[in-house]
Amino acid sequence: MDDRLDLNEYPDGADFKISEQVKPSELKKGTDEMPFETCQTFSGSWGYYRDENSWKTNHELLTLLITAASKGGNLIS
């Protein structure tokens, strides 16, 4: 269960933290108590958009993956 359920009053109210669409520099290192996931899109849209033109570069995607993994987190795309 992620921290978006807002069950902070319970000691086991979440298993991990989650953030969406943040820059690699904004990813925080996961703690032993609470690892993290970051949910990112390959472009600027969460769904299909025929005329999409804001795709992330290979370099940007690799930077996200490497940064998340090196800080003990998961990258969801």
Summary of the structure (lengths in Angstrom):
residues: 77
radius of gyration: 14.2
end to end distance: 18.2
largest distance: 45.6
contacts: 173
relative contact order: 0.21
helix: 25%
strand: 17%
